[in-house]
Amino acid sequence: MRFIVASDLHLGFNAKGREEDCWKAAEELFKTVKQHDADFLLLAGDIFDSAIPKQEVWHKAFRLFSILNKAKKSDVKISRNNKELDFNGIPVISIHGTHEYRAKDYRNALEVLQEAGALIYLQKDPIIVEKENEKVALFGLGGIPELYAKKVFSAWQPMPIKDAYNVLLLHQSLKDFMHEKAEATLSLEDLPQGFQLYINGHLHWSYKAKLHNGTFIMPGSTVITQLHERESRREKGYFIVDTLTKEINFFALKFRRPFYYISLNFDSADSSAIFQSIEAKLDEIPPSSIKPIVKIKLTGNLKPGLEPADITFAHLIEKYDNLIISISKDFSSKGVKHRIEELRKLQKEKISILDKGLEMLNNELNKSGFKDLVDQKRLFELLANDDLEKAVELLVSKMKNKG
């Protein structure tokens, strides 16, 4: 048996200038399934970008699914709980993603697609796909809030079926791929043994590795939405799984909007230096028939007196209108932390002469924006007596009062 695995189509994603990207990628994917004469298409969630898609999105989605629904009928047999399921053309089987998740009191988008005969919704109860002497057992758990993921997964306990090619589908964050502060509760080691193929959606970059005695894959998204650095380094696409040859191969989609991720770090920078650095990087981007996305992440710190809000980029976006530019500013403030360091410096210098000390302190406070906030003599006495903690408390309390 041969089937195609994809994820995170995000139909309805409509960032300015990229409104059609999700549809172009999804249409290519669906036509590829048909061209490869695959037995079925398996999706790992987030078909839609919204839990409640607009009518315009539904209209285009049904037209998309008709590509496979109206194709020559696949000769597989599909069943759930020993009951054969009907399908049209080449079946599409999917779990729901976090974007489609809704409380149990409401119907989600995949239930609507299933009711319309466009899709088979996989959730908890396994689906069996059979063809000649082969059997593929699909176990799926759709995306749920991360806080409950491990508890729900532990209670689920899917059991592989003997003599079947067992596939486990998830749509969650996994600790193995997230930074320490992320809310992920599941990790690869939590996934049960006995499955030939493990599939996870949700994360938007492709990945393949051995897991237990099987293979773990993440198809990634078919469209760029998160502007994650890893998305700039990896192609968008899908996996083709052949259960006879045991081959699992990734194929790139032909449609992919160019994406460049630029990270710039500054130290005591002014706006002119920042603009010059950005323009130098933007000038390096080669021309393209498809307008490229450029994500620029700015980090570091600014010169004293300059705040992130003081730096705007409207003129750059206008100048480089051949690019889709997104800029994030993550400058560390030279606020309280920087000012405390200055206090420590003063304290270490062991100022002994009152007048000279007050003059120095006044200069430092003026640079740091504290001049009119505190009683300078009181602050000086605290520093002179090595009482740094009270000095810091005084500054912090004055800042809070000012705010």
Order of alpha helices (4+ residues) and beta strands (2+ residues): beta-alpha-beta-alpha-beta-beta-beta-alpha-beta-beta-beta-alpha-beta-beta-beta-beta-alpha-beta-beta-beta-alpha-beta-alpha-beta-alpha-alpha-alpha-alpha
